[in-house]
Amino acid sequence: METFWQDVRYGIRMLAKSPGFTAVAVLTLALGIGANTAIFSVVNAVLLRPLPYKGAGQLVHVWGKFEKLGIPVNSISDPEWWELKDSSQSFSELAAFVPDDGVNLTSADSRPVRVTEGDATSSLFSILGVQPQLGRTFTAEEDQPGKSHVVLLSDSLWRSAFGSDPNVIGKIVHLDGTGYTVVGVLPPGFQFEGAHEVWNPLGLDRAKPQGRGSHYLSVLGRLKPGVTLVQASLEMNRFAAQLAREHPDYVPYGPDAGWGVFLVALQEQIVGKVRPALLVLLGAVGFVLLIACVNIANLLLARASTREREIAIRAALGAGKRRIVSQLLTESVLLALVGGGFGLMLSYWGVDALRALSPGNLPRVTEIGLNGTVLGFTLGLSLFTGLVFGLVPALHIAGANFQDCLKEGGRGTSGGLGGRRLRNALVVSEIALALVLLVGAGLMVRSFRRLLEVDPGFQTRNVLTMQLSLPEATYKDGTPVYSFYRQLLERVKNLPGVEAAGAVSNLPLDDSNNSGSVFLQDTPVTGLQRFMNYPFLEVDLRMATPGYFDAMRIPVVRGRLFTEADNENAPLVAIVDTDFAQRLWPGQDPIGKQVAINAIPNSNPPQPRWRTVVGVVAHVKNRTLDFEGREQAYFPQPQVFFNVRTMNLTVRTGLDASSLAGTVREQVAALDRDLPIYEVSTMQQRLDTSVAQPRLNLVLLAAFAMLALVLAGVGIYGVMAYSVTQRTHEIGIRMALGAQHEDVMKLVITQGLKLAVLGVGIGLVASLGVTRFMSSLLFGVQATDPVTFAVVALALTGIALAACYVPARRAMRVNPIVALRYE
């Protein structure tokens, strides 16, 4: 132990004697370790830490699917839920819930606000192991039809809307005009399937379930002890087959629809989509740290030339090679620990920046931080880093011929052939690592550019959007709903600067799966599913008002748009998109064709309510820019059989769109002062939000690649500058024998170019394998894109040559007379 502390004290003195070297090494390591710590804090919070629920590893999502209808993931219907509960042997408990509904909340203590609501069976909170901080959760008796007028508040809503009132239990709040009694307040930080602010009992009616085709329930299950996910999945396959046998008249259960039930672990459900991007970023910062280690190793080798006589004397006095290696490793570990300390400080700001930049769909973002696990990772990484960059130089120096070092004028080992080869090998590896990162960044740049070039099917500029939801208690049927939206749109259209205004049930780029079945007539397409003896197609459904297509500038390809004449008393009409028309009526005029979304009431057998296609519009990106989406159909809001109370207002203006928000709010308040407006944004902001995740991936990967490029450039420069210093005597002899300045520059540049070409070649081969892991993050470009590979290779070679230029210029200015006396 005494020997260890002697090494530590001596190492501190040696580092203090070389403040320039120490500062450069610490800064380099701080950047590498800090970046790794920041990214690991995200990976730890999102991917590694168990979910904050009781026995989270046994929690699974139960999903349906209609693969041959293009629906790989689907919710569960009422009847399927009850049948699953009755027959399943794999689950100790099941819960159903309907997430992400929005409701208007009013109480005696607060103004109306729009809140996110979740409806759940009473078993949900017991499955998750959640205990409220105040009150209780739902009881089974309250989770019954007509008895489910109780509510749980989130901690954030309790604090913001009720001032953390400890006496909130028992108070009455109104959700969309209906009274609910507050029975509990959930604990701080609790989130499940989104940031729900209120939870209500679902109150499913077993005696009067909704139709088998109404899939709207999400289902969570807890596996019984000893039951694996594979075993439970096999049971779900048998369950799906059993439903198909018991309900042969329900056509979607048939083999042509690809009906099935499958399970997904809750952890995978929450983080599965972001795992590839996080792992790629973690690999990228690992490469940055490796490059930093190579740089420090080269610095240590260069520094060894000034310490060879000191080390030789220590060896002559009896220090063995193990003792020398121990001393040198102690110094490198001290450097790494100091660099890790500064890196931890940098990561503190980096984590804050990552939280601020993270897109809204990044799960568990509130859990990201510097905790014990992250601090342990930083310490371990610092120790490992110190060993990595210190071991090779230490072994190289300890293996030197110290007798040569003690001779007057001895060149030592670090400046010899072996030292040059080692430094050159390190530089080659540096260039190769940097090229892999640069190729990855280049692919992300090209991918993101392709994404932004995608035509969304509408124009985002100067469009204001906001959402309204009319409470059922006030707007009981369709007539007052239609009247409200007509009056509001008329008022908005007359505002100064407004060019067009309309409303739609779901905006483009909202990443929602709002689909439905459309029945068809007169289509030559074979292989479509059939129901009620009619073929049907699963499409994206949108309810729209006149003015919506003009406000969004969605191009009209054929026919006309909706008008005020297409009201609840007019003949039924529809508009379809170009994909719909091309698939169903290829080579035909779609205008005048017949489609339907529901049946005539009380008809036996049920008959579709046919409506006439009056227009064809461009295909719109309803979910994300990189997702083509289904065919699309639009119907006038007053002509649908269900009452559409929630609509998105769209206002096109020649002014700054956001400047109209206050004026539009005033028009809403003039019609209904108790109606909250929410999700106010411009369409450009929505577009930016939809590409936030790939943009963040691009920014981080590009930043790491640029850091790697700088480190690699510095490394090349350092090696070449040291090489020129070591070869000053040789250069003097060459110039004395007649070599010209250009010959000397060529000598140095050629040496650097060989290293660069070798490093680029190795990097290209490595990139071919590594970038394949990025395939899921790319859009419109292959992971082996030759253009990216070629441009990056040429750019890195050029930068390597630029790094060689300054040492080459220095070599040109060598005075032969001085050089010949150099040693």
PyMOL commands that set and color helices and strands:
alter all, ss='L'
color gray80, all
select helices_A, chain A and resi 2-17+19-48+56-58+67-69+78-87+123-128+155-162+229-246+251-253+255-257+266-271+275-316+321-357+365-367+372-398+402-406+417-452+478-493+548-552+578-584+637-639+657-671+683-690+692-726+728-736+741-777+786-812+816-820
alter helices_A, ss='H'
color red, helices_A
select strands_A, chain A and resi 59-66+71-74+76-77+91-107+110-120+134-135+150-153+172-175+178-185+198-201+215-223+259-265+463-469+498-504+515-520+529-531+534-544+556-559+573-577+594-596+611-617+632-636+646-653+678-682
alter strands_A, ss='S'
color yellow, strands_A
deselect
rebuild
show_as cartoon
